[in-house]
Amino acid sequence: MYKFIILILVVWRLFLNIVSLLARNIIPQRMGFLGPSVWANFDGVHYLSIAKRSYVQYEQAFFPLYPWLIKRLSLLLDNNLLLSSFLISYLSFFISLVLFFKLVELDFNKKVAKRTLLFLLMFPTSFFFISVYTESLFLALILGSFYAARKKKWWLAGILGGLASATKLTGIILLLALIIEWMEQSKKKRLIKKLSWFILIPSGLLFYMFYLWKSVKDPLFFFHAQPAFGANRSGGKLILFYQVIWRYIKIFFTVPIQNYDFWIAVLEFIVTILFLYLAIISYFKVRKSYGLFSILIIILPTLTGTFSSMPRYVLPAFSIFILLGSLKLGKISYLIYGFFVIFLALLTGLFVQGWWVA
């Protein structure tokens, strides 16, 4: 397992490096959202800023655990925040792959586990796992929580769930997903006492809300600050899924096809609809708790009124990658791999050159 994971990680990272170098000569650089590294563009700038000087206006939209860890680790690294952030992302992603492999092995064989990891690594936005973003840390906590639950270590599942909800708002979805997991396991054995550990899952979110209440007098400021970062997000009311679909249909008929934003909207729309469909299938074909988590992690961000960033937000919807890895696709799987790799190269090149992709 470890040899396989290390091998695919090295090949994958080398591929991303080559793409990054080629992009400098092929794709024009877009100024405005560049970070101190090509892997720290856009949100990476904010996470490093929070780690350096804590929150400033509207940065409360970003949850605290990742920048807090960056700050703590940097104290051991001569205050090198960038190096600290990369070490956290790289280590978290390696742990994620190990946990993912073991989690898949609980229900499938090693071949399925290997294919699942390949689909994840080749997915077009997988480069976010080694960027200054929360994706790798969040995935490690999510998979760790599920794996602990499968091993009936409910106390550990609760603790990791609490850390997940301090990393991203969508970590709170673990509460519902693990209750479903508990119900599945309780058919064979009474586990009522273990359910008490689930109160730890919202703790990360609640602590952050308490901090916001003390600092800015608004415990929901992480939501109310959303409009400050564009993408026409709502910070005052929830927008239903069908309303977001209608908004995108209007975009397709009003934004010129040669406009970059048109194609980003197409990408966001296709990824959201396709992955939601696959997540629903995974609920029945993979495991109910995994499928429910994936469904809700796709639906929740859309309540702000947009599919913006969905090509990145679907990365923790891990049941979909298990579904793809478990299907006997034959030669079709190679076509999917090829399609993923082409778009991985394209989106990576755009991101490192300062173009918004997710």
Helices and strands as residue ranges (DSSP letters): H 2-26, G 38-40, H 43-53, G 59-61, H 65-74, H 81-105, H 110-122, G 126-130, H 135-150, H 154-165, G 169-173, H 174-185, G 192-200, H 203-216, H 221-224, G 226-229, H 241-254, H 260-285, H 288-302, H 310-313, H 318-326, H 332-352
